[in-house]
Amino acid sequence: MASGKIILKSERDVAMLRRAARLVEQVLADAASRIAPGVTTISLDTAAESIIRDAGARPSFKGYQFDPDEIPFPGSLCISVNDVVVHGIPREDVVLQEGDVVSVDCGVELDGYFGDFAYTFPVGEISEENRALLEATKQSLYEGIDKARAGNRVGDIGHAVQEYTESRGYGVVTALVGHGIGQQMHEPPSVPNVGRRGWGKKLKSGMTVCIEPMINRGTPEVTVDPDGWTIRTADGLPSAHYEHMVHVTKGGAELISSYDAIEAALAAARGESAPKAPPAASASPTATTA
């Protein structure tokens, strides 16, 4: 993650971030309409890159390196299936199966501002255990968002996520964290999914952050594949990942990103109406950013 001073955003900055977030929403809604048994993860990635470039933006994950010695990330999306927590590389030989859970994380740069958020999708009918994992992870995101208000601290966000998920028996990944966002994809501060109330960086009006719980059905421990990117649960059980972009204000958190189009696409595939988001603030190894 970029180090240095936390950059407070102007109204114009937030508006530009919202434009980038709308493009990410469009990409994830398209993925929602395509995800089904038999679909390859590379086909989702190819479709996403076309949408991003047709909008005059660039896929900010493609070619990304946390450190200059790393192999650049080869995809436009991180597509993480079942026991892959994050940073799953899109591949021709990864074919979605009935009962899988798949998180799709998308990053774009549009006119110098970044959008970055994620959603975890069921593939066909999934087990009750996995459905409960997805629901708890998503709700934990909104629990964290509720604490993202000026005067609170980063630890208040992490504590809310941790308390909600651990009380239900899930493992909270501590090796990966959320982050600030703006004219860089990863800005300070780090936003862990664990913490103590009143601990960490103080939240100020104008901060923009990505809150992203990564929650495992079993152990919180993770491993890294030889490709240097793919992060898996150490016990092979599934993981879920949801992420929102949030603007911190005195009155509470303001969502920059939206799941509306994504959930409308999912509902349309089921012949249902889109669900309402849970109530949230004014609206949801060494630690690295996810």
C-alpha positions in Angstrom: 0.0 0.0 0.0 1.1 3.6 -0.6 2.6 5.1 2.5 2.4 8.7 3.5 -0.2 11.3 4.6 -3.9 10.5 4.5 -5.5 12.7 1.8 -8.9 14.2 2.6 -11.1 14.4 -0.4 -13.1 17.4 -1.8 -16.7 17.1 -3.1 -15.3 17.0 -6.6 -12.9 14.1 -5.6 -15.8 12.1 -4.1 -17.9 12.8 -7.3 -15.0 11.5 -9.4 -14.7 8.4 -7.2 -18.4 7.8 -7.6 -18.1 7.8 -11.4 -15.3 5.2 -11.2 -17.4 3.2 -8.7 -20.4 3.2 -11.1 -18.2 1.6 -13.8 -17.1 -1.1 -11.3 -20.8 -1.7 -10.5 -21.5 -2.1 -14.2 -18.7 -4.7 -14.5 -19.9 -6.7 -11.5 -23.5 -6.6 -12.6 -22.4 -8.0 -16.0 -20.5 -10.7 -14.1 -23.6 -11.5 -12.1 -25.5 -12.0 -15.3 -22.9 -14.5 -16.6 -22.0 -16.5 -13.5 -23.3 -20.0 -13.9 -22.1 -23.6 -13.9 -19.8 -24.3 -16.8 -18.5 -20.7 -17.2 -14.7 -20.2 -17.1 -13.2 -17.5 -15.0 -11.2 -16.2 -18.0 -14.4 -15.6 -19.9 -15.7 -13.3 -17.1 -12.4 -11.5 -17.1 -12.4 -10.9 -20.9 -15.9 -9.5 -20.8 -15.0 -7.2 -17.9 -11.9 -5.8 -19.7 -14.0 -5.0 -22.7 -16.6 -3.0 -20.6 -13.8 -1.1 -18.8 -11.8 -0.2 -21.9 -15.0 0.7 -23.9 -15.8 3.2 -21.1 -12.4 4.9 -21.6 -11.0 3.5 -18.4 -8.3 1.0 -17.6 -8.4 -2.2 -15.5 -6.2 -1.2 -12.6 -5.6 -4.7 -11.4 -4.0 -5.7 -14.7 -0.2 -5.5 -14.4 -0.5 -4.4 -10.7 2.5 -5.1 -8.4 2.5 -4.6 -4.6 6.3 -4.7 -5.0 8.6 -4.3 -8.0 10.0 -7.8 -7.6 6.5 -9.4 -7.9 5.1 -11.0 -11.0 2.5 -8.5 -12.3 -1.1 -9.6 -11.8 -2.3 -10.9 -15.2 -6.1 -10.3 -15.0 -8.6 -7.4 -15.0 -10.6 -9.1 -12.2 -9.6 -11.1 -9.1 -11.9 -14.1 -9.3 -11.6 -16.3 -6.2 -13.5 -19.6 -6.1 -14.3 -21.5 -2.9 -11.2 -21.8 -0.8 -9.5 -18.9 -2.6 -9.8 -15.9 -0.4 -8.6 -13.2 -2.8 -6.4 -12.5 -5.8 -7.6 -15.5 -7.8 -6.1 -15.4 -11.3 -8.7 -15.8 -14.1 -8.0 -19.0 -16.0 -9.3 -21.0 -18.9 -9.1 -24.2 -16.8 -11.0 -22.8 -13.8 -14.6 -23.7 -14.6 -17.4 -22.8 -12.2 -19.4 -25.7 -10.8 -22.9 -25.9 -9.2 -22.5 -25.1 -5.5 -19.4 -23.0 -5.8 -19.0 -19.6 -4.2 -17.0 -17.0 -6.2 -15.9 -13.6 -5.2 -15.3 -11.1 -8.0 -13.1 -8.0 -7.2 -12.8 -5.3 -9.8 -10.6 -2.2 -9.9 -10.7 0.6 -12.5 -9.0 3.9 -13.1 -11.2 6.4 -14.8 -10.0 10.0 -15.4 -7.3 9.7 -12.8 -9.6 8.3 -10.0 -10.0 4.7 -8.8 -12.9 2.4 -8.2 -12.4 -0.8 -6.3 -15.0 -3.1 -4.7 -16.1 -6.8 -4.6 -19.1 -9.1 -4.3 -19.3 -12.8 -3.6 -21.7 -14.8 -5.8 -23.4 -18.2 -5.4 -23.1 -20.5 -8.4 -26.5 -22.2 -8.8 -27.7 -23.7 -5.6 -25.2 -23.6 -2.7 -25.1 -25.3 0.7 -26.8 -23.8 3.7 -23.4 -23.5 5.3 -22.0 -21.5 2.4 -25.2 -19.4 2.2 -24.8 -18.5 5.9 -21.2 -17.6 5.3 -22.1 -15.2 2.5 -24.8 -13.6 4.5 -22.7 -13.1 7.6 -19.8 -11.7 5.6 -22.0 -9.2 3.8 -23.6 -8.1 7.0 -20.3 -7.7 8.7 -19.4 -5.3 6.0 -22.3 -3.1 6.9 -21.5 -3.5 10.6 -18.1 -2.0 9.8 -19.5 0.7 7.6 -21.7 1.8 10.4 -18.6 2.7 12.4 -16.9 4.7 9.6 -17.8 8.2 10.9 -15.7 11.2 11.8 -14.4 11.0 15.4 -14.2 7.2 15.5 -11.0 5.2 14.8 -10.0 2.5 12.3 -10.1 0.0 15.2 -13.8 0.7 15.6 -14.4 -0.6 12.1 -12.3 -3.7 12.6 -13.8 -4.4 16.0 -17.4 -4.3 14.5 -16.4 -6.8 11.7 -14.5 -9.1 14.0 -17.2 -9.2 16.8 -20.0 -9.9 14.3 -18.3 -12.7 12.5 -16.3 -14.4 15.3 -19.4 -14.6 17.4 -20.9 -16.7 14.7 -17.9 -19.1 14.6 -16.1 -17.7 11.5 -12.5 -17.0 10.9 -11.5 -13.4 10.1 -8.5 -13.1 7.8 -5.9 -10.8 9.5 -3.2 -11.1 6.9 -5.2 -8.8 4.5 -6.7 -5.4 5.1 -8.8 -2.7 3.5 -7.3 0.6 2.5 -7.8 4.2 1.5 -8.6 5.1 -2.1 -8.5 8.1 -4.3 -6.1 9.0 -7.1 -4.1 5.9 -6.1 -5.8 2.5 -5.8 -4.2 1.9 -2.4 -3.8 4.9 -0.1 -3.4 5.1 3.7 -4.9 4.3 6.1 -4.9 0.5 6.3 -8.4 -0.7 7.4 -8.0 -4.1 9.2 -11.0 -6.4 9.8 -10.0 -6.9 13.4 -9.3 -4.3 16.1 -10.1 -2.7 19.4 -12.6 0.1 20.0 -10.9 3.5 20.1 -7.7 2.1 18.5 -5.8 3.2 15.4 -6.0 6.1 13.0 -8.6 8.7 13.8 -11.3 8.9 11.1 -11.9 12.4 9.7 -14.5 13.9 7.3 -13.2 13.7 3.8 -11.5 10.3 4.2 -12.4 7.7 1.5 -11.7 4.1 2.3 -12.4 0.6 1.1 -13.8 -1.7 3.8 -13.6 -5.3 2.8 -14.2 -8.2 5.2 -12.6 -11.5 4.1 -14.2 -14.2 6.2 -13.5 -17.9 6.2 -15.8 -20.7 7.2 -13.1 -22.3 9.2 -9.6 -21.1 10.3 -8.5 -17.5 9.7 -5.1 -18.8 8.5 -4.2 -18.5 4.8 -1.5 -19.7 2.4 -0.2 -18.3 -0.8 0.1 -20.4 -4.0 3.4 -20.6 -6.0 2.0 -18.1 -8.5 2.6 -15.5 -5.7 -1.0 -14.1 -5.9 -3.6 -16.8 -5.1 -4.4 -16.7 -1.4 -6.3 -19.7 0.0 -7.7 -20.8 3.3 -5.3 -23.0 5.1 -7.9 -25.7 5.8 -9.5 -25.7 2.4 -12.9 -24.5 3.5 -14.7 -21.7 1.6 -14.2 -18.0 2.1 -16.3 -14.9 1.2 -15.3 -11.3 0.4 -17.4 -8.2 0.2 -16.1 -4.7 -0.3 -17.5 -1.2 -0.5 -16.0 2.3 -1.1 -17.0 4.6 1.7 -16.8 8.4 2.3 -16.3 9.3 6.0 -18.4 12.3 7.2 -19.4 13.8 10.5 -22.9 12.4 10.1 -21.7 8.9 9.3 -20.5 6.8 6.4 -21.7 7.6 2.9 -21.5 4.8 0.4 -19.6 5.7 -2.8 -20.1 2.3 -4.3 -23.4 0.5 -4.8 -24.6 -3.1 -5.1 -28.0 -2.1 -6.6 -27.2 -3.1 -10.2 -25.5 -6.3 -9.1 -28.4 -7.5 -7.0 -30.9 -6.5 -9.7 -29.0 -8.7 -12.1 -29.0 -11.6 -9.6 -32.7 -11.2 -8.9 -33.5 -11.0 -12.6 -31.7 -14.4 -13.1 -33.9 -15.8 -10.3 -37.1 -14.1 -11.5 -37.3 -12.1 -8.3 -37.2 -8.4 -7.2 -33.8 -7.1 -6.0 -33.3 -7.3 -2.2 -32.8 -4.1 -0.2 -29.4 -3.6 1.4 -29.1 -4.1 5.1 -29.3 -0.8 7.1 -25.9 0.9 7.1 -24.5 4.3 7.8 -26.4 6.9 5.9 -27.1 4.6 3.1 -22.1 -1.1 3.8 1.6 -13.5 6.7 2.2 -9.6 7.0 -0.9 -7.6 6.4 -1.3 -6.3 2.9 -4.2 -4.6 1.0 -6.6 -7.0 -0.7 
